Amino acid sequence: MLGQTRLQSTWADALARHDVPTAQVLLTGVELVRSPSKEHAENGLRALFELGAVPVLNENDASAVDEISFGDNDVLAAQISVLTRARLLVLLTGSDGVLSHPPGDKRAEVVADGWQLRTVSSGRRSRIGLQTSGPILHAAELAAAGGVDVAISSLPSLLSLLRGEKAGTYFEAKPTGESPFELWLRYGKRPVSRLEVNAVTMRAMADTQIGIHATDVLSRSGDFRVGDGLEICLASRKLIARGVSSIDSSTLDDDPQAEVVRQRHLVML
């Protein structure tokens, strides 16, 4: 028994001891950020909740496309929590939370307020094996921006969290009103390269809602492929947008008219 079958069997056996049925649900990024498939996914999950079943969710790797894929289960959990309007998302780790300094440092302590992590220097890696810009933190910010409280903590803290107490590194919800796609692009899609554009292009992006073409790109920090995440910045290195590439970076020199990032795959910051 391999893969999804084994995972589902493990959850089904564990929950059957409590007379709780389970259901396997495989999703792709497209299904959670685009209508009407998003509504179908939401309705399906709510129907399972009404039956008293616990859905066991995972990304459908067999049909996911690079352009819109989660690539990380924490981001999938965050999107699901926003979709179902959950009260709390718990991201369990092997630590009591995110540390303020690297493990072994006497100053290391759990950062209680997750939003403070933007100003905390935690060294290269924390005890739970992340950088402060790691996927689990992006997932936490995504869910919180979608209106869901988030806790990054360890299993012993789970009962306290379920009682409504705060534990670990806690992100209080700060809903922004952005769409699921915008939330995913802002927090969930990891960039692999940075494009520099001029101020004229930036104003055109914001005012007329156009995409980015090869002639708009002044420089890039590295190579990228179709579906990769991109950061868009000015010459001052000020970050102004995030997007998903519609071409390979090799096309930039070959086709000046190529659309590097389509407007619908851009989010201004």
C-alpha positions as CSV (number, residue, x, y, z in Angstrom):
1,M,0.0,0.0,0.0
2,L,1.5,3.3,-1.1
3,G,0.8,7.0,-1.2
4,Q,-2.7,8.4,-0.8
5,T,-4.2,5.0,0.0
6,R,-2.0,4.4,2.9
7,L,-2.5,7.9,4.2
8,Q,-6.3,7.6,4.0
9,S,-6.2,4.2,5.7
10,T,-4.2,5.5,8.6
11,W,-6.6,8.3,9.3
12,A,-9.7,6.1,8.8
13,D,-8.4,3.5,11.3
14,A,-7.5,6.2,13.9
15,L,-10.9,8.0,13.7
16,A,-12.9,4.8,13.5
17,R,-12.0,4.2,17.1
18,H,-14.2,7.3,17.9
19,D,-16.9,6.3,15.4
20,V,-16.0,9.2,13.2
21,P,-16.2,8.6,9.4
22,T,-13.5,10.0,7.1
23,A,-13.5,11.0,3.4
24,Q,-10.6,11.5,1.1
25,V,-10.5,14.8,-0.8
26,L,-7.9,15.6,-3.4
27,L,-7.7,19.2,-4.6
28,T,-5.5,21.3,-6.9
29,G,-4.7,24.9,-6.6
30,V,-7.0,25.9,-9.5
31,E,-10.0,24.4,-7.6
32,L,-9.5,26.7,-4.6
33,V,-8.6,30.0,-6.3
34,R,-11.0,30.0,-9.3
35,S,-14.8,30.1,-9.5
36,P,-16.9,28.0,-10.0
37,S,-14.7,25.1,-9.0
38,K,-14.0,26.9,-5.7
39,E,-17.7,26.9,-4.9
40,H,-18.0,23.2,-5.7
41,A,-15.1,22.4,-3.4
42,E,-16.6,24.5,-0.6
43,N,-20.0,22.8,-1.0
44,G,-18.5,19.4,-1.0
45,L,-16.6,20.0,2.2
46,R,-19.6,21.5,3.9
47,A,-21.7,18.4,2.9
48,L,-19.1,16.2,4.6
49,F,-19.2,18.4,7.7
50,E,-23.0,18.0,7.8
51,L,-22.5,14.2,7.7
52,G,-20.2,14.4,10.7
53,A,-17.2,13.2,8.5
54,V,-13.7,14.4,8.7
55,P,-12.2,15.2,5.3
56,V,-8.6,14.2,4.8
57,L,-7.2,16.6,2.3
58,N,-4.2,16.6,0.1
59,E,-3.0,18.1,-3.2
60,N,-3.8,16.1,-6.3
61,D,-0.3,15.9,-7.6
62,A,-1.3,13.8,-10.6
63,S,-3.4,16.7,-12.1
64,A,-1.9,19.8,-10.5
65,V,-0.2,22.2,-12.9
66,D,2.9,24.3,-12.1
67,E,1.1,27.5,-12.8
68,I,-1.3,27.1,-9.9
69,S,-0.2,24.5,-7.4
70,F,0.2,24.6,-3.6
71,G,3.6,22.8,-3.5
72,D,3.3,22.7,0.3
73,N,0.7,21.2,2.6
74,D,0.8,24.2,5.0
75,V,-0.4,26.5,2.2
76,L,-3.1,23.9,1.3
77,A,-4.2,23.9,4.9
78,A,-4.3,27.7,4.9
79,Q,-6.4,27.9,1.8
80,I,-8.8,25.3,3.1
81,S,-9.2,27.2,6.4
82,V,-10.1,30.4,4.5
83,L,-12.4,28.5,2.2
84,T,-14.4,26.9,5.0
85,R,-14.3,30.0,7.2
86,A,-12.5,28.1,10.0
87,R,-12.1,29.8,13.4
88,L,-8.6,28.4,13.9
89,L,-5.8,26.9,11.9
90,V,-3.3,24.9,13.9
91,L,0.1,24.1,12.2
92,L,1.8,21.5,14.3
93,T,5.5,21.3,14.5
94,G,8.1,19.6,16.6
95,S,8.6,22.8,18.6
96,D,6.5,24.9,20.9
97,G,6.5,27.7,18.3
98,V,8.9,29.8,16.2
99,L,12.0,30.9,18.1
100,S,13.3,34.4,18.3
101,H,16.9,33.1,17.9
102,P,18.6,30.0,16.6
103,P,18.4,26.9,18.9
104,G,21.2,26.8,21.4
105,D,21.2,30.6,21.7
106,K,20.4,31.5,25.3
107,R,18.2,34.3,24.1
108,A,16.0,31.9,22.1
109,E,12.4,32.0,23.1
110,V,9.0,31.4,21.4
111,V,7.7,34.5,19.7
112,A,4.1,34.6,21.0
113,D,2.8,37.2,18.5
114,G,3.3,35.9,15.0
115,W,3.1,39.3,13.4
116,Q,6.3,40.3,15.2
117,L,8.2,37.8,13.2
118,R,8.6,40.4,10.5
119,T,10.9,42.4,12.8
120,V,12.6,39.5,14.6
121,S,16.0,38.2,13.6
122,S,15.9,34.4,14.1
123,G,19.1,33.5,12.4
124,R,19.3,31.1,9.4
125,R,17.2,28.3,10.9
126,S,14.9,27.8,13.9
127,R,14.4,24.7,15.9
128,I,11.5,23.6,13.6
129,G,13.8,23.9,10.6
130,L,12.4,27.1,9.0
131,Q,13.6,30.5,8.2
132,T,11.3,33.4,9.2
133,S,10.3,33.5,5.5
134,G,9.6,29.8,5.4
135,P,6.5,28.3,3.9
136,I,4.8,27.7,7.2
137,L,5.0,31.4,8.0
138,H,3.7,32.4,4.6
139,A,0.8,29.9,5.2
140,A,0.1,31.4,8.6
141,E,0.0,35.0,7.1
142,L,-2.2,33.8,4.3
143,A,-4.8,32.3,6.6
144,A,-4.7,35.3,9.0
145,A,-5.2,37.7,6.1
146,G,-8.2,35.6,5.1
147,G,-9.8,36.0,8.5
148,V,-8.6,32.9,10.4
149,D,-6.7,32.8,13.6
150,V,-3.5,30.7,13.3
151,A,-1.3,28.9,15.8
152,I,2.1,27.4,15.1
153,S,2.7,25.0,18.0
154,S,3.4,21.5,19.1
155,L,1.1,18.6,19.7
156,P,1.0,19.0,23.6
157,S,-0.5,22.4,23.1
158,L,-3.4,21.2,20.9
159,L,-5.9,20.7,23.8
160,S,-5.2,24.2,25.1
161,L,-5.8,25.6,21.6
162,L,-9.0,23.7,21.2
163,R,-10.2,25.2,24.6
164,G,-9.8,28.6,23.1
165,E,-6.5,29.4,24.7
166,K,-3.5,30.8,22.9
167,A,-0.3,28.8,22.6
168,G,2.9,28.8,20.6
169,T,3.3,31.4,17.9
170,Y,-0.1,32.9,17.4
171,F,-1.4,35.0,14.5
172,E,-4.6,36.9,15.2
173,A,-6.8,37.2,12.1
174,K,-6.4,40.4,10.0
175,P,-8.8,40.0,7.1
176,T,-7.8,42.0,4.0
177,G,-10.7,41.2,1.8
178,E,-8.5,39.8,-0.9
179,S,-9.7,36.9,-3.1
180,P,-8.3,33.4,-2.5
181,F,-6.1,33.8,-5.6
182,E,-4.7,37.1,-4.4
183,L,-4.0,35.6,-1.0
184,W,-2.2,32.6,-2.5
185,L,-0.2,34.8,-4.8
186,R,0.8,37.2,-2.1
187,Y,1.7,34.6,0.6
188,G,1.6,31.1,-0.8
189,K,3.5,31.3,-4.1
190,R,7.3,31.2,-3.5
191,P,9.2,33.5,-5.9
192,V,12.3,32.1,-7.7
193,S,13.4,35.4,-9.4
194,R,13.0,39.1,-9.2
195,L,12.2,41.4,-12.1
196,E,13.2,45.1,-12.2
197,V,10.8,47.4,-14.0
198,N,10.7,51.2,-14.3
199,A,8.2,53.6,-12.7
200,V,6.3,54.1,-15.9
201,T,5.6,50.4,-16.1
202,M,4.6,50.3,-12.5
203,R,2.0,53.1,-13.0
204,A,0.6,51.3,-16.1
205,M,0.3,48.1,-14.1
206,A,-1.6,49.9,-11.3
207,D,-3.7,52.3,-13.4
208,T,-4.6,50.4,-16.5
209,Q,-4.2,46.9,-15.1
210,I,-1.9,45.5,-17.8
211,G,0.6,42.7,-17.6
212,I,4.3,42.8,-17.9
213,H,6.0,42.3,-21.3
214,A,9.6,41.5,-22.1
215,T,10.4,45.1,-23.1
216,D,9.3,46.2,-19.6
217,V,11.9,44.1,-17.8
218,L,15.2,46.0,-17.1
219,S,16.9,43.2,-15.3
220,R,16.3,39.9,-13.5
221,S,17.9,38.2,-10.6
222,G,17.8,34.7,-12.0
223,D,16.3,32.3,-14.4
224,F,12.7,31.1,-14.2
225,R,10.3,28.8,-16.0
226,V,6.6,28.9,-16.8
227,G,4.6,28.8,-13.6
228,D,7.3,30.1,-11.4
229,G,6.6,32.8,-8.8
230,L,8.2,36.3,-9.5
231,E,8.8,39.4,-7.4
232,I,8.4,42.7,-9.3
233,C,10.5,45.6,-8.0
234,L,11.8,49.1,-9.0
235,A,15.4,50.1,-9.5
236,S,15.4,51.2,-5.8
237,R,14.7,47.5,-5.0
238,K,11.3,48.5,-3.6
239,L,8.9,45.5,-4.0
240,I,5.7,46.5,-5.8
241,A,4.1,43.3,-7.0
242,R,4.1,39.5,-7.1
243,G,3.2,37.4,-10.1
244,V,3.3,34.0,-11.9
245,S,5.5,33.7,-15.0
246,S,3.8,32.8,-18.3
247,I,7.1,32.2,-20.1
248,D,10.6,30.8,-19.5
249,S,13.2,33.5,-18.9
250,S,15.1,32.4,-22.1
251,T,12.2,33.9,-24.1
252,L,12.9,37.4,-22.7
253,D,15.7,38.0,-25.2
254,D,14.1,36.1,-28.1
255,D,10.7,37.7,-28.1
256,P,10.5,41.4,-27.0
257,Q,6.7,41.3,-27.2
258,A,6.3,38.2,-25.0
259,E,4.0,38.7,-22.0
260,V,6.1,37.7,-19.0
261,V,3.3,38.0,-16.5
262,R,-0.4,38.2,-17.4
263,Q,-2.4,40.9,-15.6
264,R,-4.7,38.3,-14.1
265,H,-1.6,36.6,-12.5
266,L,-0.4,39.8,-10.8
267,V,-1.1,41.2,-7.4
268,M,0.1,44.7,-6.5
269,L,1.6,45.0,-3.0
